[in-house]
């Protein structure tokens, strides 16, 4: 009975996914022509060290490990940390609790010296970030590190879609927001300064059929 139920559940999930999305209609490759993006923003610090990053999922296990290691690589780094919270103070408390929970060394100093809390939510348009701060992020960060996700392999696609799928659209918008880019660009959206590289941390669980 258990085996039959698992097989049936897996089949239902795939049916749900196939009904809900049309990959061919929603995904297109970036053109390789001269109209495409020519390059990415590169770190300008010493030895190309990251100076500022935008991080999602910072309150999870992987996120706290990432924060600790980013600070080890550059003690002066600024991490814009997206946190689902009521205000910045609440966000600081949530992140500090997570840093303590996962035994991150010098958690208090890291929070004080390296973290800038961004109030928001990966499941909402523009991550729920206010426009002023959004523009500041676009013009400040060298890189985007996306770790935030719902990690539940038994959850239905509809339950995780907003966080695990639609958030990528918002991430790409943040990465390529030339209308907010304050760099001295001659061609908005096509220069190396306008495009922020994304590092997407996912799971091998997406290949569970193999």
C-alpha positions as CSV (number, residue, x, y, z in Angstrom):
1,X,0.0,0.0,0.0
2,X,2.8,2.4,0.9
3,X,4.6,1.7,-2.3
4,X,1.5,2.2,-4.4
5,X,0.7,5.5,-2.6
6,X,4.3,6.8,-3.2
7,X,4.1,6.0,-6.9
8,X,0.7,7.5,-7.2
9,X,1.8,10.7,-5.3
10,X,4.8,11.1,-7.6
11,X,2.6,10.7,-10.6
12,X,0.2,13.3,-9.4
13,X,3.0,15.8,-8.7
14,X,4.3,15.5,-12.3
15,X,0.8,15.9,-13.7
16,X,0.4,19.0,-11.6
17,X,3.7,20.4,-12.8
18,X,2.9,19.7,-16.4
19,X,-0.5,21.3,-16.2
20,X,0.8,24.4,-14.3
21,X,3.8,25.4,-16.4
22,X,4.8,25.5,-20.0
23,X,8.6,25.7,-20.1
24,X,8.7,26.2,-23.9
25,X,6.4,29.2,-23.5
26,X,8.1,30.7,-20.5
27,X,11.8,30.2,-21.0
28,X,13.8,31.7,-23.8
29,X,17.6,31.8,-24.3
30,X,19.3,35.1,-24.2
31,X,20.3,36.2,-27.7
32,X,24.0,35.9,-28.7
33,X,23.6,38.8,-31.1
34,X,25.0,42.2,-30.5
35,X,21.7,43.1,-28.8
36,X,22.4,40.7,-26.0
37,X,24.2,41.3,-22.7
38,X,27.9,41.8,-23.3
39,X,29.3,41.0,-19.9
40,X,28.8,41.1,-16.1
41,X,29.8,43.4,-13.3
42,X,33.1,42.3,-11.8
43,X,34.4,42.8,-8.3
44,X,36.7,45.8,-8.2
45,X,38.3,45.2,-4.9
46,X,41.7,43.8,-4.0
47,X,42.3,40.6,-6.0
48,X,38.7,40.8,-7.2
49,X,37.4,40.1,-3.7
50,X,33.7,40.6,-3.3
51,X,33.0,43.9,-1.6
52,X,29.2,43.8,-1.4
53,X,26.7,41.0,-2.0
54,X,23.0,40.5,-1.9
55,X,22.1,37.3,-0.1
56,X,18.8,35.4,0.2
57,X,18.3,32.5,2.6
58,X,20.7,33.9,5.1
59,X,18.8,32.6,8.2
60,X,19.1,29.0,7.1
61,X,21.9,26.6,7.7
62,X,23.5,27.1,4.2
63,X,23.0,30.8,4.5
64,X,24.8,31.2,7.8
65,X,27.7,29.1,6.5
66,X,27.8,31.4,3.5
67,X,27.9,34.5,5.7
68,X,30.7,33.1,7.9
69,X,32.8,32.1,4.9
70,X,32.2,35.4,3.0
71,X,33.5,37.3,6.1
72,X,36.5,35.0,6.3
73,X,37.4,35.8,2.7
74,X,37.0,39.5,3.2
75,X,36.5,41.0,6.7
76,X,35.3,44.3,5.2
77,X,32.5,42.8,3.1
78,X,29.0,44.1,3.3
79,X,26.2,41.6,3.0
80,X,22.8,42.8,2.1
81,X,20.7,40.0,3.7
82,X,17.1,39.6,2.7
83,X,15.1,38.5,5.7
84,X,11.3,37.9,6.0
85,X,10.6,40.1,9.0
86,X,8.4,42.9,10.3
87,X,11.2,45.5,10.4
88,X,15.0,45.8,10.4
89,X,15.3,45.3,14.1
90,X,13.3,42.1,13.9
91,X,15.4,41.0,11.0
92,X,18.6,41.5,13.0
93,X,17.2,39.4,15.8
94,X,16.2,36.6,13.5
95,X,19.5,36.5,11.8
96,X,21.5,36.7,15.0
97,X,19.4,33.8,16.4
98,X,20.3,31.8,13.2
99,X,24.0,32.6,13.5
100,X,24.0,31.4,17.1
101,X,22.0,28.4,16.3
102,X,24.5,27.2,13.7
103,X,27.5,28.2,15.8
104,X,28.9,30.9,13.6
105,X,32.0,32.4,15.2
106,X,31.9,36.1,16.1
107,X,28.2,36.3,15.3
108,X,27.7,39.6,17.1
109,X,30.6,41.3,15.3
110,X,29.5,40.0,11.9
111,X,26.0,41.3,12.4
112,X,27.4,44.7,13.5
113,X,30.1,45.1,10.9
114,X,29.1,43.2,7.9
115,X,25.3,42.8,7.7
116,X,22.7,45.1,6.3
117,X,19.2,43.8,6.8
118,X,16.8,44.1,3.9
119,X,13.2,43.6,4.9
120,X,11.5,41.5,2.2
121,X,10.2,38.2,1.0
122,X,11.4,36.0,-2.0
123,X,7.7,35.1,-2.8
124,X,6.7,38.7,-3.6
125,X,7.3,41.1,-6.5
126,X,10.7,42.9,-6.3
127,X,11.2,40.7,-3.1
128,X,9.0,43.3,-1.3
129,X,12.0,45.7,-1.1
130,X,11.2,49.4,-1.1
131,X,12.2,51.3,-4.3
132,X,14.9,53.4,-2.6
133,X,16.7,50.5,-1.1
134,X,16.2,48.4,-4.3
135,X,18.0,51.1,-6.3
136,X,20.8,51.3,-3.8
137,X,21.3,47.5,-3.9
138,X,21.4,47.5,-7.8
139,X,24.1,50.2,-7.6
140,X,26.2,48.7,-4.8
141,X,26.5,44.9,-5.0
142,X,29.1,43.0,-6.9
143,X,27.2,39.7,-6.8
144,X,23.9,38.0,-5.9
145,X,23.9,34.8,-3.9
146,X,20.5,33.0,-4.0
147,X,20.1,30.3,-1.3
148,X,16.5,31.0,-0.2
149,X,14.1,28.2,-1.0
150,X,11.5,25.9,0.4
151,X,13.3,22.6,0.9
152,X,10.5,20.1,1.1
153,X,10.6,17.2,-1.5
154,X,7.1,16.1,-0.6
155,X,5.5,19.5,-1.1
156,X,3.3,20.1,-4.1
157,X,4.6,22.3,-6.9
158,X,1.9,24.9,-6.3
159,X,3.0,25.3,-2.7
160,X,6.6,26.0,-3.6
161,X,6.2,27.8,-6.9
162,X,6.2,31.3,-5.6
163,X,9.5,30.9,-3.6
164,X,11.4,28.3,-5.7
165,X,10.3,29.3,-9.2
166,X,8.8,32.7,-9.5
167,X,11.5,34.2,-7.2
168,X,14.0,33.5,-10.0
169,X,12.2,35.9,-12.2
170,X,12.5,38.6,-9.6
171,X,16.2,37.7,-9.1
172,X,16.9,38.2,-12.8
173,X,15.1,41.5,-12.7
174,X,17.3,42.6,-9.9
175,X,20.4,41.4,-11.7
176,X,19.6,43.2,-14.9
177,X,17.9,46.5,-13.9
178,X,19.5,49.0,-16.2
179,X,16.8,51.6,-15.5
180,X,18.1,51.8,-12.0
181,X,21.8,51.5,-12.8
182,X,23.7,54.7,-11.8
183,X,26.9,53.7,-13.5
184,X,28.1,56.0,-16.3
185,X,26.8,53.7,-19.1
186,X,26.8,54.7,-22.7
187,X,24.4,51.9,-23.5
188,X,22.0,51.0,-20.7
189,X,21.8,47.2,-20.1
190,X,24.6,46.3,-22.4
191,X,27.7,47.3,-20.4
192,X,29.6,45.3,-17.9
193,X,28.4,47.5,-15.0
194,X,24.7,46.9,-15.5
195,X,24.5,43.2,-15.1
196,X,25.1,41.6,-11.6
197,X,26.2,38.0,-11.7
198,X,24.0,35.5,-9.9
199,X,25.2,32.4,-7.9
200,X,22.2,30.1,-7.5
201,X,22.6,27.5,-4.8
202,X,20.2,24.6,-5.5
203,X,19.9,20.9,-4.6
204,X,20.7,17.6,-6.3
205,X,17.2,16.7,-5.3
206,X,16.0,18.3,-8.6
207,X,17.5,15.2,-10.3
208,X,15.7,12.7,-8.0
209,X,14.5,10.7,-11.0
210,X,18.2,9.9,-11.9
